[in-house]
Amino acid sequence: MVVCGDDGLAHRLAAELRGVYREQVTLVVPPSGHRVRQPVVGRARAASAALLDMVNAAVNRSGNGDQGGTGRELEATEPTEDVLADAGVERATALALVYDDDETNIRAALTARRLNPRLRLVLRLYNRRLGQHIEELLDQSAALATGGGPGSGSGSTTVLSDADTAAPALAATALVGTSKIVEADGILLRAVERNPPRPGEVADPGLCTLALLSATSNDPAGADGSEDSGEQGPQLLPDAAAVEAATGRGTVALEQVSYSGPPLPAGRAGVPAFGELFSRRLRWSLAGLAACVVALAVALMVVTGDHPLHATYVTLLDLFSINEPAHNDDIGRQILQLLSGFVGLLLLPVLLAAVLEALGTFRTASSLRKPPRGLGGHVVLLGLGKIGTRVLTRLREMDIPVVCVEADPEARGMATARRLRVPVVLGDVTQEGVLEAAKIHRAHSLLALTSVDTTNLEAVLYARSVRSRVRVVLRLYDDDFATAAYRTLRAAHPSALTRSRSVTHLAAPSFAGAMMGRQILGAIPVERRVLLFAAVEVAGHPQLEGKTVGEAFRAGAWRVLALEVSDGERGEGAVQQGVRESRLVWELPDTYVLRGSDRVVLAATRRGLAELLGRRARRGVDV
């Protein structure tokens, strides 16, 4: 495996490949003087390097040093053809290009595809539309060079974004307080740690029971860096008998993430809601004039005995001064005509004000909204960069009310906020009054996602002083700093929920899974162990094909969770390209027989997934 990058994601990815998958990794990074330094990231690189040394030392001590897990590190300013050749791309199984610059990754991917058409490529690109085109181009180039078809599997290309892979976990953390999240078919699933059931109480397994916790484990759910303090380790993917026999042990259940609070109306892009066209004072003025017209029409009907429609018609004529004067009518009719004319004089400026307000509202429809009065229970999102923009999109997809705070009017996510009609407060979050303008005192949670660790920490501390029980999620780049901040905030505010998250920590497993040639949907930690969620084709796997869901389940190894079914073709053009809309069916019956054409989502341990895919038997050929 070859990993090329210029920030913490490259080091984290290399550590994941070496420590988790025991792969030989060559890490290509810029020289120390040319590396792109983000705020407070030096110790993150040092911690990553120390982690690599610890992993290699542990592997050597266990006598498995000849089975992978080793590697080397090269320093190069750019991933040129000579650098890639020196890194062994021509003999490598997979190459990850995780530079922060999209152009650098694309240029290196084109070069690597020419050097090794069968190379598995994993690119880090923020531009998703460009990533789709690049993925198709590189796959087509590999198929032509190797003589294989598009589905041959050789020379596959996967384009990922660290922002996209981390956004679901960050959004779910703000919503339900945990980053143990898996995204499948647009659905967010979370792993929930539940306390041992009381005598006579039946525990709710949710979609399924993923694990039995340690017998004496009391670590809070979702805490980063938790240690297994239990006397008996966790039991992953237990069968029904093990769950029933377990006493005094909590469980980890899989359930769907949902939001039941009041949504914030987003409106259509560029088109304000009807209630936003006119101010409240103008709406009351119009309502008062309409009531006057109705009263005049009723009075005219009573005085003259006319039909209600005719009385309304005559009143409107008097209102707009286009009716004949009532010289020869009785005194009541004359008084009503004068009153109608007076109301008409009042109506003209109100109508003019309504037209001007509507025009002004449409002109500013694309401008930023301010937080509405009375807003509460919302999420305050700090920072509209790459990560913040993706998180904002995910929150609005779940109809969660959001108020954004951004200091740069030209930030990347400002256009997205305008399109989604999300309120934005412009200002430095460290200045007094900015968080108050975002209604932090009535907020449900705070997501601090700026690129500066100290800014995120300062915002969280100030938010805690305003509302001590607000749920906070920090994006901290430095692992040591994140651990220290998390422990201190948790100790200072034990009744409030605090989470510290690293984007590279959340994104690295997805990149590593793509390099291993599997569609890894996510990974959920259970104490000191990890459960992987992957989408697998049933064909070619004798442990799955032709067996029922119950027979395919192997306790402690893997479990089928969902089946991907087709909703039909999308037009003739889609049929020719083999494109189908699909969805996932959860809670499959144990009697369903898996066919070779099926595609399933399963939960598995690392060892179980490797055994299911026959990785050890094909090592060096097709990992």
C-alpha positions, -999 to +999 in steps of 0.1 A: +000+000+000+012+035-008-002+066+009+006+101-003-005+132+016+005+164+033-016+165+065-028+143+094-051+122+073-021+106+056-005+096+089-038+084+103-045+063+072-010+048+073-015+039+109-049+023+102-035+002+074-005-010+094-022-014+128-056-027+117-050-046+085-013-054+090-003-041+055+030-030+042+027+007+038+049+033+021+041+068+033+050+097+011+049+131+028+065+165+021+097+175+039+093+191+072+099+226+059+074+222+031+045+206+048+012+224+049+007+232+086-028+237+099-032+252+134-020+230+162-012+199+142+024+192+151+016+170+180-009+151+159+018+141+135+040+131+163+013+111+179+006+094+146+042+085+141+044+072+177+014+051+170+030+036+140+062+028+160+041+011+187+021-009+162+053-021+145+069-029+178+039-049+189+039-069+157+076-077+159+072-088+195+044-111+186+065-128+160+043-117+131+066-091+116+068-111+084+031-109+078+029-072+070+024-042+092+058-028+083+067+000+058+088+030+051+085+068+048+096+089+019+098+127+018+089+145-015+075+179-022+051+167-049+040+132-060+058+133-094+063+103-116+098+096-102+085+098-066+056+074-073+080+050-090+104+052-061+074+045-037+068+013-056+035+022-073+042-002-102+042-031-077+016-018-052-019-031-047-034+003-038-025+040-038-042+066-017-038+103-027-050+124+002-034+158-004-055+187+007-054+201-029-077+184-054-055+193-084-025+176-069-045+144-063-059+143-098-025+149-114-009+122-094-038+098-101-034+102-138+003+095-135-002+065-113-028+050-136-003+051-165+024+035-144+001+007-131-033+002-148-042-025-123-036-002-093-065+004-069-068+042-065-083+061-037-086+099-041-095+126-017-115+152-036-139+178-021-156+185-055-181+156-057-192+163-093-156+164-105-149+133-085-176+113-103-161+123-137-125+115-126-136+081-112-153+072-145-123+084-165-097+064-145-118+033-145-123+034-182-086+040-187-078+010-165-103-012-184-088-003-218-052-008-206-059-042-190-084-055-215-110-061-188-146-049-187-159-021-165-169-047-139-137-067-139-126-052-106-090-045-118-078-010-115-108+003-096-110+040-085-127+053-054-132+090-048-139+100-012-141+133+007-130+135+043-157+161+048-184+137+034-173+108+055-171+128+087-202+148+083-228+121+092-209+113+125-206+150+134-243+157+126-254+127+146-232+136+175-250+170+177-284+152+174-281+122+197-247+126+214-227+098+198-205+094+168-211+056+166-228+062+133-232+042+101-247+057+069-264+033+045-287+043+016-291+078+031-302+064+065-282+072+096-279+043+120-264+045+155-251+020+180-267+026+213-252+013+246-280+001+269-277-007+306-284-043+317-321-050+319-337-053+353-352-086+365-383-094+344-376-065+320-372-073+283-345-053+266-353-037+233-328-050+207-336-023+181-328-035+146-304-061+161-280-066+190-245-059+179-225-067+211-226-076+247-205-052+268-180-061+294-195-074+326-183-045+347-179-018+320-191+015+331-175+038+306-200+064+292-213+057+257-194+074+230-164+086+250-133+089+230-103+070+243-123+048+266-105+020+283-119-014+288-122-016+326-143-047+326-132-081+338-148-098+308-143-083+274-171-074+250-187-101+229-193-090+194-223-102+173-237-126+198-265-151+189-299-151+206-289-177+232-259-157+243-281-126+247-306-144+267-279-160+289-261-127+296-268-113+330-255-080+343-241-070+309-252-041+288-258-044+251-250-024+220-281-022+198-284-008+163-312+017+157-321+044+132-313+081+140-344+103+138-353+138+149-386+145+165-382+181+174-399+211+156-383+217+122-372+251+110-391+259+078-365+261+051-387+273+022-379+268-014-345+280-027-347+317-037-385+319-030-395+333+004-425+320+023-457+340+020-455+351+056-420+366+049-432+388+020-448+414+044-439+427+078-462+419+108-473+456+110-483+456+073-502+424+076-522+438+105-529+469+085-542+449+056-563+427+079-578+458+095-587+474+061-602+441+049-624+440+081-635+476+073-646+466+038-665+436+051-682+458+077-692+484+051-706+457+028-727+443+056-739+477+066-749+485+030-768+452+027-787+461+059-795+497+048-805+490+012-816+453+014-793+443-015-779+409-022-746+403-003-726+400-036-742+431-050-736+450-017-699+439-017-696+450-054-710+485-047-688+489-017-657+481-037-668+507-063-672+533-036-639+522-021-620+529-054-640+561-061-654+547-094-691+547-085-716+575-091-723+599-062-753+590-041-771+624-044-806+611-046-802+582-021-812+583+015-789+596+042-776+561+053-764+553+018-746+586+015-728+581+048-717+546+038-703+560+005-683+586+023-669+561+047-660+538+018-642+566+001-622+574+033-612+537+037-601+538+000-578+567+008-563+547+036-559+516+014-538+533-013-506+539+009-510+504+024-511+488-010-481+508-021-462+497+010-471+461+004-458+463-032-425+479-021-420+454+007-427+424-016-402+438-041-376+443-014-382+408-001-377+392-035-345+413-041-330+401-008-343+365-011-308+353-018-293+373+011-286+358+045-314+353+070-313+363+106-323+340+134-361+343+139-375+355+172-385+328+196-362+302+180-351+274+204-340+238+204-318+244+174-282+236+165-256+264+165-230+256+138-197+275+140-177+276+107-188+272+071-157+256+056-155+223+040-166+203+070-192+228+082-208+230+048-212+192+046-225+190+082-250+218+075-264+199+045-268+167+065-286+186+093-310+202+070-317+169+052-330+157+086-350+189+090-330+200+120-331+237+127-297+253+124-282+287+130-247+292+115-219+316+127-192+326+102-166+354+103-158+353+065-186+366+042-169+348+013-167+314+031-172+283+011-205+274+027-222+308+025-238+300-009-252+267+006-266+286+036-284+310+012-298+282-009-310+263+022-325+295+037-305+289+069-300+318+093-264+330+095-248+354+120-217+371+105-190+378+130-161+365+149-174+339+174-148+350+199-163+385+201-190+393+226-226+392+214-221+369+184-232+337+201-260+356+218-272+366+183-273+329+174-296+323+203-271+301+221-290+305+254-319+285+239-299+261+216-300+224+219-263+218+209-232+236+196-211+223+168-177+241+168-162+232+134-138+261+126-103+252+115-087+267+146-087+246+177-084+274+202-113+292+186-135+261+189-125+257+225-131+294+234-165+292+218-174+261+238-162+276+271-182+307+265-213+287+255-209+267+287-209+300+307-241+311+290-259+277+292-241+251+312-261+221+299-258+228+262-245+198+242-212+207+226-192+190+199-156+202+192-136+197+161-101+195+174-072+185+152-046+177+178-054+144+195-036+152+227-054+186+229-087+169+221-083+143+249-073+169+275-101+193+265-127+165+266-117+152+300-115+187+315-149+197+301-165+165+312-151+169+347-162+205+350-197+199+336-205+162+344-243+167+337-237+181+302-227+161+272-193+170+256-177+153+226-144+161+209-140+148+173-112+147+148-121+147+112-091+126+102-100+100+130-135+098+115-125+096+079-095+073+080-114+040+083-134+047+052-103+055+032-086+024+045-116+002+036-116+016+001-079+007-003-086-028+008-111-031-021-142-033+000-171-009+003-168-001+040-198+019+051-185+026+085-169+013+117-183+014+152-160+010+183-171-013+210-148-006+240-114-017+226-128-036+197-143-025+164-173-036+143-171-030+105-201-025+083-196-034+046-217-038+015-209-072-001-219-090-032-233-124-023-219-141-055-186-158-049-191-162-012-201-198-003-208-187+033-236-166+020-248-178-014-277-203-013-281-200+025-308-184+045-301-153+065-302-174+097-278-199+083-254-172+070-251-157+105-219-167+123-217-155+159-187-134+166-178-131+129-205-116+107-242-109+105-264-099+075-283-068+084-300-056+052-307-065+016-303-041-013-333-043-037-339-025-070-368-001-075-365-004-113-347+013-141-346+051-145-354+055-182-340+039-213-306+057-210-302+043-175-311+008-187-283+009-212-258+019-186-271-005-160-281+022-136-308+013-110-324+030-081-320+009-050-330+008-014-322-012+016-346-036+033-339-040+071-351-067+095-348-095+070-365-128+080-342-156+089-358-178+063-349-155+033-325-173+009-296-152-003-291-154-041-259-148-060-274-116-075-281-101-041-261-074-024-262-072+013-251-050+041-234-069+070-217-062+103-185-081+109-154-081+130-121-074+112-111-111+114-146-122+103-147-099+073-112-110+062-123-147+065-155-140+046-137-124+017-110-150+017-083-123+021-057-146+036-060-171+008-056-145-019-031-123-002-007-107-027-031-114-056-063-096-048-065-082-012 
